[in-house]
């Protein structure tokens, strides 16, 4: 038994990390939902809507005439 334990202990260990683990999924999910929430909040602001409308008006006037 000791010989087997020594042999297993001396073998090189390879830690292949493919993908994320649970904690990384949690952090990624929190970050993604936070950014999405901020973008939704910005899109609901009047100044953003006015800016977006002005940008489209400018683009349509520039290309269509």
HELIX and SHEET records of a PDB file:
HELIX    1   1 UNK A    2  UNK A   10  1                                   9    
HELIX    2   2 UNK A   22  UNK A   43  1                                  22    
HELIX    3   3 UNK A   46  UNK A   63  1                                  18    
END                                                                             
